[in-house]
Amino acid sequence: MKTNVGTIDRVIRILVGLVIIGLYFLNVITGTLAIVLLVLAGVFIVTGLFRVCPLYMPFGIKTCK
């Protein structure tokens, strides 16, 4: 797959994912909201690490050069 996530986008995705995970372990977020946000954090981290966002593909969005 071709990459479509640029460096700045990648860093922001990974940082947001890590912040959400940190908030969960500090018990700032709990319950259903915590589960939803943890799934979102996982998606952010995976898409940041692999530099491919499936949601960008149908729209032709690329944040990389």
Phi and psi in radians as a Rosetta constraint file:
Dihedral C 1 N 2 CA 2 C 2 CIRCULARHARMONIC -1.400 0.35
Dihedral N 2 CA 2 C 2 N 3 CIRCULARHARMONIC 2.495 0.35
Dihedral C 2 N 3 CA 3 C 3 CIRCULARHARMONIC -1.295 0.35
Dihedral N 3 CA 3 C 3 N 4 CIRCULARHARMONIC 2.520 0.35
Dihedral C 3 N 4 CA 4 C 4 CIRCULARHARMONIC -2.382 0.35
Dihedral N 4 CA 4 C 4 N 5 CIRCULARHARMONIC 0.215 0.35
Dihedral C 4 N 5 CA 5 C 5 CIRCULARHARMONIC -2.030 0.35
Dihedral N 5 CA 5 C 5 N 6 CIRCULARHARMONIC 2.097 0.35
Dihedral C 5 N 6 CA 6 C 6 CIRCULARHARMONIC -1.376 0.35
Dihedral N 6 CA 6 C 6 N 7 CIRCULARHARMONIC 3.099 0.35
Dihedral C 6 N 7 CA 7 C 7 CIRCULARHARMONIC -1.109 0.35
Dihedral N 7 CA 7 C 7 N 8 CIRCULARHARMONIC -0.840 0.35
Dihedral C 7 N 8 CA 8 C 8 CIRCULARHARMONIC -1.139 0.35
Dihedral N 8 CA 8 C 8 N 9 CIRCULARHARMONIC -0.775 0.35
Dihedral C 8 N 9 CA 9 C 9 CIRCULARHARMONIC -1.035 0.35
Dihedral N 9 CA 9 C 9 N 10 CIRCULARHARMONIC -0.737 0.35
Dihedral C 9 N 10 CA 10 C 10 CIRCULARHARMONIC -1.095 0.35
Dihedral N 10 CA 10 C 10 N 11 CIRCULARHARMONIC -0.827 0.35
Dihedral C 10 N 11 CA 11 C 11 CIRCULARHARMONIC -1.109 0.35
Dihedral N 11 CA 11 C 11 N 12 CIRCULARHARMONIC -0.743 0.35
Dihedral C 11 N 12 CA 12 C 12 CIRCULARHARMONIC -1.116 0.35
Dihedral N 12 CA 12 C 12 N 13 CIRCULARHARMONIC -0.761 0.35
Dihedral C 12 N 13 CA 13 C 13 CIRCULARHARMONIC -1.047 0.35
Dihedral N 13 CA 13 C 13 N 14 CIRCULARHARMONIC -0.814 0.35
Dihedral C 13 N 14 CA 14 C 14 CIRCULARHARMONIC -1.168 0.35
Dihedral N 14 CA 14 C 14 N 15 CIRCULARHARMONIC -0.738 0.35
Dihedral C 14 N 15 CA 15 C 15 CIRCULARHARMONIC -1.117 0.35
Dihedral N 15 CA 15 C 15 N 16 CIRCULARHARMONIC -0.764 0.35
Dihedral C 15 N 16 CA 16 C 16 CIRCULARHARMONIC -1.094 0.35
Dihedral N 16 CA 16 C 16 N 17 CIRCULARHARMONIC -0.730 0.35
Dihedral C 16 N 17 CA 17 C 17 CIRCULARHARMONIC -1.054 0.35
Dihedral N 17 CA 17 C 17 N 18 CIRCULARHARMONIC -0.779 0.35
Dihedral C 17 N 18 CA 18 C 18 CIRCULARHARMONIC -1.169 0.35
Dihedral N 18 CA 18 C 18 N 19 CIRCULARHARMONIC -0.639 0.35
Dihedral C 18 N 19 CA 19 C 19 CIRCULARHARMONIC -1.120 0.35
Dihedral N 19 CA 19 C 19 N 20 CIRCULARHARMONIC -0.763 0.35
Dihedral C 19 N 20 CA 20 C 20 CIRCULARHARMONIC -1.081 0.35
Dihedral N 20 CA 20 C 20 N 21 CIRCULARHARMONIC -0.759 0.35
Dihedral C 20 N 21 CA 21 C 21 CIRCULARHARMONIC -1.105 0.35
Dihedral N 21 CA 21 C 21 N 22 CIRCULARHARMONIC -0.720 0.35
Dihedral C 21 N 22 CA 22 C 22 CIRCULARHARMONIC -1.069 0.35
Dihedral N 22 CA 22 C 22 N 23 CIRCULARHARMONIC -0.743 0.35
Dihedral C 22 N 23 CA 23 C 23 CIRCULARHARMONIC -1.101 0.35
Dihedral N 23 CA 23 C 23 N 24 CIRCULARHARMONIC -0.621 0.35
Dihedral C 23 N 24 CA 24 C 24 CIRCULARHARMONIC -1.139 0.35
Dihedral N 24 CA 24 C 24 N 25 CIRCULARHARMONIC -0.833 0.35
Dihedral C 24 N 25 CA 25 C 25 CIRCULARHARMONIC -1.241 0.35
Dihedral N 25 CA 25 C 25 N 26 CIRCULARHARMONIC -0.359 0.35
Dihedral C 25 N 26 CA 26 C 26 CIRCULARHARMONIC -1.559 0.35
Dihedral N 26 CA 26 C 26 N 27 CIRCULARHARMONIC 0.079 0.35
Dihedral C 26 N 27 CA 27 C 27 CIRCULARHARMONIC 1.058 0.35
Dihedral N 27 CA 27 C 27 N 28 CIRCULARHARMONIC 0.516 0.35
Dihedral C 27 N 28 CA 28 C 28 CIRCULARHARMONIC -1.362 0.35
Dihedral N 28 CA 28 C 28 N 29 CIRCULARHARMONIC -0.653 0.35
Dihedral C 28 N 29 CA 29 C 29 CIRCULARHARMONIC -2.006 0.35
Dihedral N 29 CA 29 C 29 N 30 CIRCULARHARMONIC 2.401 0.35
Dihedral C 29 N 30 CA 30 C 30 CIRCULARHARMONIC -2.480 0.35
Dihedral N 30 CA 30 C 30 N 31 CIRCULARHARMONIC 2.988 0.35
Dihedral C 30 N 31 CA 31 C 31 CIRCULARHARMONIC 1.261 0.35
Dihedral N 31 CA 31 C 31 N 32 CIRCULARHARMONIC -2.612 0.35
Dihedral C 31 N 32 CA 32 C 32 CIRCULARHARMONIC -1.101 0.35
Dihedral N 32 CA 32 C 32 N 33 CIRCULARHARMONIC -0.684 0.35
Dihedral C 32 N 33 CA 33 C 33 CIRCULARHARMONIC -1.033 0.35
Dihedral N 33 CA 33 C 33 N 34 CIRCULARHARMONIC -0.709 0.35
Dihedral C 33 N 34 CA 34 C 34 CIRCULARHARMONIC -1.101 0.35
Dihedral N 34 CA 34 C 34 N 35 CIRCULARHARMONIC -0.732 0.35
Dihedral C 34 N 35 CA 35 C 35 CIRCULARHARMONIC -1.132 0.35
Dihedral N 35 CA 35 C 35 N 36 CIRCULARHARMONIC -0.800 0.35
Dihedral C 35 N 36 CA 36 C 36 CIRCULARHARMONIC -1.075 0.35
Dihedral N 36 CA 36 C 36 N 37 CIRCULARHARMONIC -0.778 0.35
Dihedral C 36 N 37 CA 37 C 37 CIRCULARHARMONIC -1.207 0.35
Dihedral N 37 CA 37 C 37 N 38 CIRCULARHARMONIC -0.585 0.35
Dihedral C 37 N 38 CA 38 C 38 CIRCULARHARMONIC -1.155 0.35
Dihedral N 38 CA 38 C 38 N 39 CIRCULARHARMONIC -0.675 0.35
Dihedral C 38 N 39 CA 39 C 39 CIRCULARHARMONIC -1.118 0.35
Dihedral N 39 CA 39 C 39 N 40 CIRCULARHARMONIC -0.773 0.35
Dihedral C 39 N 40 CA 40 C 40 CIRCULARHARMONIC -1.078 0.35
Dihedral N 40 CA 40 C 40 N 41 CIRCULARHARMONIC -0.713 0.35
Dihedral C 40 N 41 CA 41 C 41 CIRCULARHARMONIC -1.083 0.35
Dihedral N 41 CA 41 C 41 N 42 CIRCULARHARMONIC -0.721 0.35
Dihedral C 41 N 42 CA 42 C 42 CIRCULARHARMONIC -1.077 0.35
Dihedral N 42 CA 42 C 42 N 43 CIRCULARHARMONIC -0.734 0.35
Dihedral C 42 N 43 CA 43 C 43 CIRCULARHARMONIC -1.127 0.35
Dihedral N 43 CA 43 C 43 N 44 CIRCULARHARMONIC -0.753 0.35
Dihedral C 43 N 44 CA 44 C 44 CIRCULARHARMONIC -1.061 0.35
Dihedral N 44 CA 44 C 44 N 45 CIRCULARHARMONIC -0.790 0.35
Dihedral C 44 N 45 CA 45 C 45 CIRCULARHARMONIC -1.165 0.35
Dihedral N 45 CA 45 C 45 N 46 CIRCULARHARMONIC -0.780 0.35
Dihedral C 45 N 46 CA 46 C 46 CIRCULARHARMONIC -1.119 0.35
Dihedral N 46 CA 46 C 46 N 47 CIRCULARHARMONIC -0.804 0.35
Dihedral C 46 N 47 CA 47 C 47 CIRCULARHARMONIC -1.165 0.35
Dihedral N 47 CA 47 C 47 N 48 CIRCULARHARMONIC -0.551 0.35
Dihedral C 47 N 48 CA 48 C 48 CIRCULARHARMONIC -1.211 0.35
Dihedral N 48 CA 48 C 48 N 49 CIRCULARHARMONIC -0.708 0.35
Dihedral C 48 N 49 CA 49 C 49 CIRCULARHARMONIC -1.235 0.35
Dihedral N 49 CA 49 C 49 N 50 CIRCULARHARMONIC -0.707 0.35
Dihedral C 49 N 50 CA 50 C 50 CIRCULARHARMONIC -1.570 0.35
Dihedral N 50 CA 50 C 50 N 51 CIRCULARHARMONIC -0.141 0.35
Dihedral C 50 N 51 CA 51 C 51 CIRCULARHARMONIC 1.053 0.35
Dihedral N 51 CA 51 C 51 N 52 CIRCULARHARMONIC 0.500 0.35
Dihedral C 51 N 52 CA 52 C 52 CIRCULARHARMONIC -2.316 0.35
Dihedral N 52 CA 52 C 52 N 53 CIRCULARHARMONIC 2.176 0.35
Dihedral C 52 N 53 CA 53 C 53 CIRCULARHARMONIC -1.993 0.35
Dihedral N 53 CA 53 C 53 N 54 CIRCULARHARMONIC 1.931 0.35
Dihedral C 53 N 54 CA 54 C 54 CIRCULARHARMONIC -1.053 0.35
Dihedral N 54 CA 54 C 54 N 55 CIRCULARHARMONIC -0.494 0.35
Dihedral C 54 N 55 CA 55 C 55 CIRCULARHARMONIC -1.227 0.35
Dihedral N 55 CA 55 C 55 N 56 CIRCULARHARMONIC -0.465 0.35
Dihedral C 55 N 56 CA 56 C 56 CIRCULARHARMONIC -1.264 0.35
Dihedral N 56 CA 56 C 56 N 57 CIRCULARHARMONIC -0.531 0.35
Dihedral C 56 N 57 CA 57 C 57 CIRCULARHARMONIC -1.029 0.35
Dihedral N 57 CA 57 C 57 N 58 CIRCULARHARMONIC -0.884 0.35
Dihedral C 57 N 58 CA 58 C 58 CIRCULARHARMONIC -1.128 0.35
Dihedral N 58 CA 58 C 58 N 59 CIRCULARHARMONIC -0.421 0.35
Dihedral C 58 N 59 CA 59 C 59 CIRCULARHARMONIC -1.663 0.35
Dihedral N 59 CA 59 C 59 N 60 CIRCULARHARMONIC -0.095 0.35
Dihedral C 59 N 60 CA 60 C 60 CIRCULARHARMONIC 1.239 0.35
Dihedral N 60 CA 60 C 60 N 61 CIRCULARHARMONIC 0.427 0.35
Dihedral C 60 N 61 CA 61 C 61 CIRCULARHARMONIC -1.451 0.35
Dihedral N 61 CA 61 C 61 N 62 CIRCULARHARMONIC 2.367 0.35
Dihedral C 61 N 62 CA 62 C 62 CIRCULARHARMONIC -2.414 0.35
Dihedral N 62 CA 62 C 62 N 63 CIRCULARHARMONIC 2.222 0.35
Dihedral C 62 N 63 CA 63 C 63 CIRCULARHARMONIC -1.821 0.35
Dihedral N 63 CA 63 C 63 N 64 CIRCULARHARMONIC 0.124 0.35
Dihedral C 63 N 64 CA 64 C 64 CIRCULARHARMONIC -1.873 0.35
Dihedral N 64 CA 64 C 64 N 65 CIRCULARHARMONIC 2.892 0.35
